[in-house]
Amino acid sequence: MIAGPQRATILRRAVRVTLAASVGFYPLLYGAGLPVAALYGLFAPIAMGLLSVVPGSGPQRASIMLRGLPPALVLATLGTLLAVDTWAAVGGMLGIGFLLAFVAVAGPRPAGIAPGLQLFYILACFPPYAPDTLVERLAGLTAGALLLAACEILLPDPAAPSYRERLAAALDEAARAAAPGGVPPQRLRDAGSTLRLADVPPAERPAGPGRADRALEQAGRSARRLLDQLATLAEAPPAPADPETAALLGRVAELCTACARFLRTGSRPPPAGALEKAMRGFQADRVRLAAGPPGERLPVDVLRRQSRVLALAESARMVEVTVDIATHGGPTEPAAPRDLFWYADLSTPRLWARRVLGNVTFRSVLFQNAVRTALGLAAARAVAGSLDLAHGFWVLLAVLTLGRTTAGATWRAVRLAVAGNAVGALVAGALVIGLGRHTDVYAALLAPVMLAAFALGPLLGIAYAQALFTLVVATAFAQIAPVTWALSEARMIDVVTGSVIGLLCGLLAWPAGARREVHRAMAGLLRTCAPLVPVTAQALLAPPGGSRTAPQTLPGVHRLRLAEAAYAQCRAETPVDGESDRADWHAVLIAANHMLLGAQWLPRFGLRPASGATDASAAWAGGTASALVAQTDRIARLLTAERPGPAPPPPSAPDRDLPSPLSVDLEVWMTSLAQQLARIESSVTPTPGTQPPNARSG
């Protein structure tokens, strides 16, 4: 069921597209006598306003459409020139189809306008080869795009809160939770959920390759982690009063308030490094007390609470650094650890290169989608040209609009589209036979038919949308040239042809979509991050003169990006009938992120017990780290349908008298990891009589 606000949005969009298409079509056809320009003036708003799902408010969408106009003109020109030969048009379709689909790596706004830009090449690359009409085509396209941009500004949708505003509100909640009195844990987790990119409107998602977007996205993840840590701290059993812990929490509250104010107003941020200085002093006091006489040592439950507070303070410090980068375009102070802020000092071209090259792999769902789309469009162009189908661009339009990321979803869309087109073709044929060549009647019908099609189609589903669009096509083409019932027949044949091609591409190229890739990506992520656990333990428990170099986490950060992209697409895909994936992918991402962050912040302070770790501490840490690596490997094998082998023994309970606060920090980190991995394994372990998750999703 579509909610009321969404219905209002669909209706406003239908009015905007209908108005722009009508104002462009009628004057160009009946006033200027330019049928080709009128056709492009009609389809330009449909391409940019309906086929493209351009996110954002009215002014934002208008800006995207205006920036998309020059590429649209270039594509229409290329299509016009390459229409000289079928195979020239096919080659152009292959390259352009891939590039426009792969532009999704740049974020949701370029990805939103890309399908409409595809249509401009598709329209122009079909016979007749008529370069003499190029100026008329470009004039109509320009008029339609400008009219739609104007309608977007005059009839806008309400603006959604920006990601900066969401982040500032979440930091206000964190500040209240860190201050005396606190906030209910569920309220903190709800505040964190507002920063999940899946719950943020596409136009407001910080998903671009530049420093500001990368920093805002990392700030959101860090703020979510901070809110979850504050909620966990509030749910933990109370510990004895500890002034040092209260003081550090106060510093965290001050920093969150200052960062929220900075995001809203651009006012001066807090002094850089103040929180880290407080964290170093806090940790130094812990080590000093732990090395003192037995009677002066802090209780273990106090040390554990301090460890949790130190971890959430590190999350707040990451918010501080990322907000600084997002606002200034780079850190005002050196950002450490460099692995987590690797993008801070790179130029924009290098960041773009990283994003593009990082996705040029068959393991990237964005690359897979681009290849599938390009092959489908090129095959459709070759078939339509070889068979000399009338109005063959509808074949490509069917591939473009009905293709899905899984074969099952494509088949469902094709079934409904073919049924809808059959009904629409019958009605359109009857309309053409009944009205004959009464152009004035078609002119009167076009605008209301467009409004009904553009409003009811998205509300009622694919079948209704295809049926109603067939009527739009019939009433429009009947005004440009004499038509017969054969127009409906041609559209039916073209849509069926395009549907078959799209379905074949879906069956041959990654038919499971992201469902198979997400298993591989998550398994690779876990295998990359798991070795960080023993390396971190060794760094923490090394003798005072030992190496203090933080583990290398950059490979894990890259794997995390690929896994997040696969997970995002997997969430958007409709499950195949009778199949369900029990794996808790969000928990896998959280666990991997926990490994990456712990491996960075735990060794950073550089403090060691004066005499090094005890044999008991070292033995427990080594055994627990090995057990966690073995458990991670078992989960990865389950995800990739490999033989997992026997389950490793669970990590042993830590000694209640671990003497070193660094050992307690390590204990808290690894104990939390063990709990997370146990939950993940229970979600991916098949129940008796069922197949592993990956076997069902292949």
N, C-alpha and C positions, 0 to 999 in steps of 0.2 A: 504494500500500500504506500503510495507516494504522499508525503506529508503536505500540509497546507502551504507552508513557505516555499517548498519545492515546486508545487503546482503553480504558485504565483510567479516564480522565476521562469518556468517553462512558458507560461502565457505571455509574460513580458518579452521573452526572446522571440516567440512566434510573431508578436506584433512588430517588433523591430525588423526582423528579417522580411516579413511581408511588406512593410512600408518601404524599406530600402529597395527591395526587388521591384515593387510596383512603380515607384518614382523613377527608377532607372529604365525599366522596360517600356512603359507606355510612351513617354516622350521620344525615346530613341526610335521606336518602331513607327509610331503614328505621326509624330511631329517631324523628326529628322529623316524618316524613311531609311533607316540603317538597320536592317534585320540582324546582321551579324553582331553589331555593337549591342543591339537590344538583347540578343541571346546571352552575351557575356555579362551585360548589365544585370540580367536576371540571375545567372548562376553564381556571380561573384558573392552576393550576400548569402546565398545558400551554402556556398563552399566555406566561407569564413564564419558565418553565423550558426550553421547547423552541423555541417560535416566536421568542422573544427570545434572542439570543446575548449574555447579560449577561457581561461580562468580569470577571476578578478572582478573588480567593480567596473562600472561603465567607463570611466576615464582610463582605467588600466587596460581594458579590452580594446578600447579605441586606439590607445598608444601601440599595442601589439599589432593591431590590424594595419595601422599606418606604417609601422616598421616592416611589416610583411609585404607591403605593396611592391616595393622595388624587386624583391625576389620573385614575386608573382608575375611581374612583367617580364622578367628574364626567362622564367619557365614557359610562359605563353609564347615568347619569341622562339625559344629552343624547340618547343613542340611544333610550331608552325613550320620551321625550317626542316626539322627531321622527318616531317610527314612525307617528304619526297620519296621515301623508301620504307617498306615495312621493317626491314632489319635494322635500318638506322634508327627508327622509332623504338624498336625493341631494345637496342643497346642503350639509348638514352633513358628508357624507362627503367632498365636494370640499375644504372648508376644513380639516377635521380631518386628512384624508389628506395634504394638503400640509404642514401645520404639523408633524405627527409625523415625516414623512420629512425635512423641512428641519432638524429638530432635530439632524441629524448635524453641523451647523456648531459645535455645542457640545462635540463630542468623542465618543470611542468609547463612554463609559458611557451618556450619554443616547441615543445612536444605538442601542445594544444593546437597551434596554428598549422602544424606540418600536414595533416590530412587534407586541409583545404588547399594548401599549396600544391599538393599532388594533383588535385583535380584540374588545376590550370594547365599543367602539362598534358594531362590525359585528354582534356577537351581539344587542345590544339594539335595533338600529334596524329589525329585521324584524318583520312581523306575527306574532302578533296584537298589536294596540295594547292594552297592558295596564298602564297606570300603577299599577293597584292592586297589581301584583306587584313594584313597584320596591324596596320594603324587603327583600323576600325575595331579589331579585337582588343587592342590595348586601351583604346578610348572607352569601350564599354566596361572592361574590367576595372579601369581606374574609377569610372563613375560609380559603379556598384560598390567598390570598396570604400570610397569616400562617403557615400550615402549611408552605408552601414555604420561607419565610424561616427557619423553625426547622430544617427539614431541611438547609438550606445551612450552618447553623452546626454542626449535629450530625454531618453527613457532608461535611466540606469537602474541596475540592481543595487540594493543596499550594500554598503561596504562592510566587509568582515574585519574583526580586530586583527591588527598586524601581529606577526610573530614576536616582534619586540614588545608589544603591549601584553601579549600572553606571558612572555618570559618575565616581564616586570611584575605582573600580578602573582606569578608563582613564587618569585623571590620575596615578595611581601609576605606570603604565607610562610615561607621558610624563616624569615626574620622573626615573625611572631612565634613560631614553634621553638626557635633557639632561645628566645627570651623567657624569663620566668613566667609561669602560667601555662605556656604551651598551647597547642592546637590538637584537637582529636586526630588520631592517626589516619582514619579513613578520609578525613577532609584533606590531609596532606597528600595522600595517594590520588585523590580526585584532582587536586591541583596539578599533580605531576602528569596525569593523563591528558590534560589540555595541551601539553607540549608534544604529544605523540604525533609524528608527521601524518599518520594515517587519519587522524582526527582534525587536521588543520586543512582549511580550503587550499586547493592546489596553488592558487596565486600567491598565497602567503607562506608557502613552504620554502625554507632556505635550502634549496636543492641545487643551486648553481655551482660551478667549479671555482668561482672567485674566493678570495680570502674572507670577505664579509659573510657570504653565505655559509662557507665551511665553518667559520667561527661561531655563527649563530646556531647552526645545527649542533655543534659540539657543546655550546653553552646550554642548549635545551636538554641534551642528554645528561650533562653534569648536574643541571638543576633537578631533573627527575631523580637522579641517583641521590642527590642531597635530600630531597623530600622523602624518599623511601627510607633513607638512613635515619632521618629524624623520626619518622613514624615507627621504625623498628626500635629506636632508642626509647621512645615513649612507651612501647609495649614491654620492654625488658623489666625484670624485677628491680625494684629500687635498690640503690647502693648507698653506703654511707655518704654523708655530705662531703664534698670535695671542692674547696674554693678555686683550685687551679682549673678544674674542669668547667666550673661555672664561668670563670673569667674567659676561657677560650670560647665557650658557647656565646658569650656576650660579644666577642670579637666577630664571630661568624654572623650574628644578628646585625651588627653594625655594617659589615661588608655587604650583606644581602640588601639592606635598606639603601645603602649608597649606590649599589649597582642598579637597583630598580629605579631610583631617582635619575641616575645617569642615562638609562635607556629611554626614559620618558622625556626628559628635558635637555639632555646633553650637558647638564651641569658638571662641575669638576668632579672627577672620580676620587675615591679614597687614595691615599698615598700608596704607590705600588710597593709591594713587598711587606707591608705591615703585618698581614696575617701570617705570612710565612715566617717572619721573625718571631711572632708569638708562638707559632707551632714549634719552632726550634727550641725556644726557651721552655715550653711545656714539656717537650721530650727530654731535654737536659735534666729538668727536675725529676722526671720519672727515673731516669738512669741513676741519678745521684742517690735518690731514696732507695732504689733497689740494691745499690752497692753498700748501703750503710749497715749499721748493726741490725741484727734480727728484730729487735724490739721496735725499731723505727720504720721498718719496711711497710709499704702499703699492702692491704689485703688484696688477694688475687681478684676478687670480684670488683674492687675499685680499679685495679689495673685493666681489667677487661672493659669496663665502662669507658675508661680513658682511651683505650685503643679504639673503641667505636667512635668516640668524639673526635679523635685525631683523624680517623678516616673520613668523617663527614666534613671536617675542616679542610681536608685536601680537596674534596669535591667543591667546596665553596671557593677555594683558591683557583681551581680550574675555571669556575664561572667568572671570577675576576679577570683572569688572563684572556679568556675568549671574548668577553664583553669589550675589553680593551681593544682586541684585534678587530672585532666587528665594527667598532665605532671609528677607529683611527686608520683602518686599513692595514695595520701592522702593530706589533707590540711596542709600547713605549719603553718597556724594560725587556731584557732578554727573557724569552719564554722557555722555561725548563719544566719538565724534561723535553728535549727537542723532538723525540720520536712522536710524542702526542701532539705537538704543535709544529709538525714538519712543514706545514704549508705557510707558516707565518712570514718567512723571509723570501719566499719564492715569488717571481714575477707572474703577472697574469697569464702571459703566453705559456710559461712553464706549467702553471696549474691546469690550463686547458689541455696541454699535451698530456699531462698525467692522467686527467680524467678520460680523455679519448683513448690513449694507449692502454690504460688499465682495463678498458672494456672491449678492446680488440682481442677477444678470446672466445672460444666456443663455450666457455664456462659462464659467460655473461649473458643474462636473459635479454638485455638490451640489444646485444649483438645478434642473438638468436632471432629476436623479433624482426630486426632490420633485414636479415637474410631471408627469412620466411616471406616478409612483405614484398621485397624486391623480386624474388623468384616468382611469386604469384602474379604480380603485376606484369612482369616481362612475359611470362607464359600466356597470360590473358591477351596481351597486345599481339603476340605472335599468332595465337589462334584466331583472334578477331580479324587480323590482317590477312592471314592465309585463307580463311573461309569467306572473306569479303562480306562480313556481316553488316547489315544496315544498322546505323547508330551503334557501332561497335564499342563506343566509349562506355556504354552501359555495362558491358562485360567487365571492364576494369573497375567501374564504380561498384559493381557487386562484390568483386574481390576485396576492394578497399573497405567497404562498409560492413561486410558480413564476416570477414576473417576474424578469428579469435585466436587466443594464444594456446588453446587446446583443441584437439580434434573433436572431442565430445561437444564442447561449447559451439564450435563452428557448425557441427551437424544440426544442433538444435536451432541455431540462427537460420541456417539454410532452409530447413523444413518450414519454419514459420514464414520466411521471406517468399519462398516459392508459392506457398498457399495464398499469402496476401497478394502477390502479383497476379496470380490466376484470377482472383476475384476482381482486382483492380482492372485487369485487362478486359474482362467481360463487361464491366460497367463502362470503361472508357470506349470500348468498341461500340456498345449500344449508344453511347452519347454521340460519337462521331457519325454513326449511321443516322441517328435521329435528327441531328442538327445540320448535317451536311456542311455547306460552306458559309454558314452564317457567322462571319468573323465577329460581328458586334456582340453576339451572345457569348462567344468564347471570351471576348475581352471583359464582359461583365462578370463572367464566372471565375476568372483566373484569381483575382485577389481573395475572394471568400474561400475558394478551394485551397489556396496556399495557406491562409490563416488556419483553416480546419486541419490541414495536413500537418502543419508545423506545431500546432498545439495538441491535437489529439494523438498524433503518432507517438511522441515520447511518453504520453500518459498511458496509452492502451497497449503498446508493445510493438515488436518488429512487424508482425503481420499487418496490423492496421497502418503502420507507417509506410510500408511498401505499397499497399493498396492505394492509399491516399496520394502518395507521390506519383504513382502511375497516372492518376487523374490530373495532377499538376502538369506533368509532361504533356499529356494529350491536349489540355486546354492552351498551353503555351505554344506548342509546335503548330497547332491548327491555325494560329494567327500569323505565323511566319511563312508557311507554305501550305498548299492544299494537302490534306491527309485523309487516309481511309482507315478502316478497321485494321489494316495491315500494320499500322504503327503499334498497336497493342500487341499484335502477334510478334513483331520484331523485338519489342521490349521484353516480352515473356521469354523468347528464345535466348536473348542476350543475358538476362538475369540467371536463367538456368545454366547457361554455359559458364558464366562467371562463378556461380555457386559451386559447380562441379570442380572447376579449377582450384578455387579456394579450399574446398574440402580435400582435394588430393594433396595440396601443399600442406594442409594441416596434418594429414596422415603421414606424409613422408618426412616432414621437417619438424622435429621435436614435438610429437603429437601430445605428449603429456604436459607441455608448457613448462611452468616453473615447478611443478610438483616433483618431477625427477631431479631437476637441477637444485632444488632447495635441499634435498637430501645430500647431494654431493657437496654443495657449498657449506652446509653446516658441519658435515664430517671433516672437510678440509679445514674449516675454521677451528674446530676443536683440536685437531691434530697439530695445527700450527701453534696454538696457544698453550696446550698442555705442558710442553717442555719448559715453559716459563716458571712453573711451580717449583721444581727442584732447583733451578738456577737461582730463583729468588731466595729460597731457603738457605742455600749455600752462601749467598751474599750476606744475608742477615746474621748467620751464625758463624761467619769467618772470624778468625782471631783478629785482634786490633790492628795488626799490620797487614791483613789480607786485602784482597782486591775488593773495591767498593763500586765497581762499574755496574750500572743498571743493565738489566737484560735488554736485548734488542727486540723492540716490539713493533717496528714498522711493518714487517711481513704480516703480522697478525692484524694490524690496522687495515691493510689492503684486503686481506681475506674478509674482514668484518664488513667492508663496504660491499663486496660482491654478495656476501650472504644476506645483507640487509636488502639489496635490490631484488634478489630472488624471493625473499620472504614477502616484500611488498607486493610483487606480482602475484605470488601464490595466494595471498589474502584476497586479491581482486578477482581471482578465477573461481568460477562456479564448480563445485565438486561434481565428478562424474556420478551418475545415478548408481546408488548402491555402494559407493565408496566413501570412506571417511579416513582422515589422517589424524591419528590420535597424538602425534608428536607435538610437544609444546615448544614451538619454534621460538617464541618470545623468550622463554626461559633459557634456551640455548644462547641466544644473543646476550642476555643479561649475564650468564655465567662467563662467556668469553670476554665480555667487557670487564667483568670483575677480575679476571686473570690479568688482562692487560693493564688495568689501572693499579692493581696491587703490585704487579711486577715493577711499576714505575715509582710509586710513592713510598713503598716500604723501605727500599734501600736509600732513598734520597737524603735522609737526614744525616747519614754517615756516623751515627753514634753506636758504639759497641760497649757491652759490659767490659769492665776493666780486665777481667780474667777470661773473657770469651765465654761461650756457651758451655753448659755442663754436658757431660756425656749423655745424661738422660734426655736433655732438651734436644741435642743433636740426633740421638737415636730416634726419638719420637718424630722430629721434623722430617728426617730422611725416610722413615717408614711410611709416614702419612703422605709425603710427596709422591713416593713410588706408587702407593695405592691409588692416589688421585689420577696419576698418569695412566695406570692400568684401567681404571674405571672409564676414563675419557676415551681410551682406545676401544674399549668394549662398546661404548655408545656409538662411536664412529663406525664400527663394523656393523652394528645393528642397522644404522642408517643406510649403509651402502649394500645391505643384504649379503655381507660376508659372514663366514662362520665366526661367531664372537669368542668361542672358547669359554672355559669356566669363569664364573663371576669371581673377581678378586675379593679377598676378605675385606670387610669394611674397616676404615681407619680406626685405630685404637683410640680410646679416650685419653686426652692429655693428662699429664700429671697435674694435680691440683696445686702443687707447690712450685711451678716453674718460676725460677728466681728472677729472670730477666724480663723487663718490659718489652724488649724487642722480641723475645720468645713469645710473650703473650700476644703481641701484635700479629705475629706469624700464626699463632694458634687460632686467633679469632678469624683471620683471613681464610685459613685452610679448613677450619670447621664449617664456615659459611659455604665454601666451595663444595665440601662433601655433601652438605644438605641439598644444595642446588642440583648437583649431579645425580643424587639419588632420585630426586623428583623427575629429572629428565629421563633417566633410565626407565623408570616405571611407566613413563608415557610412550616410550618407543619399544618396549619389550612386548612382543606379541603374546596374546593370551593363547592358551592351548586350543589347537584346531584352527588357528588363523595364520595368515602369512605375515612376514615382516612388513613394516610400512612401505618400504621402497619397492617390494615385490608387487604390491597392489597398485602403486602409482606409476609403474613403468609404462 
